[in-house]
Amino acid sequence: MARLAVLGAGAWGTAIACALAARNEVSLWARDAAQARRNERYLPGAAIPASVRVTADLPRDADLFLAATPVAALREIFQKIGRAAPAVWLCKGFEEGSGALPHQIAEELLGGSARCGALSGPSFADEVARGLPCALTLAARDAAFARDAAAKLHGGRMRVYYSADLVGVEIGGAVKNVLAIAAGISDGLGLGLNARAALITRGLAEMTRLGVALGGAPETLMGLAGAGDLILTATGDLSRNRRVGLELARGGSLQEILARLGHVAEGVRSAKEVAKLATARGVDMPVTDAVNAVLEARITPATAVERLLARDPKAETKAG
């Protein structure tokens, strides 16, 4: 039985604490411990098992720390737990402003030799909290750490694979949120299932191009943390990023949409950073560019679609 400390009692932190409690000693750190015990704000109806220790005091000793905060709060978490702690982050995206991926923030604050990695893959918090099956990937530059950390989390109805392709896993998790906004816009405009399938497929090609340009492996982007997470987030009704796209297509303002959402939609924060990174690396990402233009209110959703459809024909693959 491992001692696990989940840092952050939002939807995902609460869900993974519920999922891991049956076979581990789990602490759930929350700024408001009383609110977290029955998390009606972020995860209505999810009852946290009595065995989970919910606390407002940051746990100091654990076999593994799970940072379940948005990317924006990751620096604070790393500063709190210090260099010696083995840590895995659950957030997906880029740091706004710096454009840093989570592993770059970790290396800056914890050092290049820190035992740390990312847990990613197709996983709606509501389903995980209810004990429904899911499969995830735990990635770290240190393959031995990835294997050992995955073994601590694997079990029950949660299957955890391990990988040494940290960059590929993080790019998949970050870019899929942006593409889910695009899928929501397509569905919100009533463009049909054919259009959605095409958008997801071409979006996956964009994601893979960027991931490979940054050193990731193509097979990682075709796996759980890439294609798997993209399919879920672009089609599932529980997807916050997809919901943003749906409401943008219906004429809502981004500020009002996010206020109603009540949760972080990482794709909104990541779109600009993905577009900047793609430009810097010379990677063609037309769908991402269109989403970013809509989010910045430079064009309407309908205009974005027309511009994508008006692009010149080209080979689907380099070999094509």
Buried (B, 14 or more C-beta within 10 A) or exposed (E): EBBBBBBBBBBBBBBBBBBBBEBBBBBBBBEEBEBBBBBEBBBEEBEBEEEBBBBEEEBEEBBBBBBBBBBBBBBEBBEBBEEEBBBBBBBBBBBBEEBBBBBBBBBEBBEEEBBBBBBBBBBBBBBBBBBEEBBBBBBBBBBEBBBBBBEBBBBEBBBBBBBBBBBBBBBBBBBBBBBBBBBBBBBBBEBEEEBBBBBBEBBBBBBBBBBBBBEBBEEBBBBBBBBBBBBBBBBBEEBBBBBBBBBBBEEBEBEEBBEEBEBBBBBBBBBBBBBEBBEEEEBEBBBBBBBBBBBEEEBBBEEBBEBBEEEEEEEEEEEE
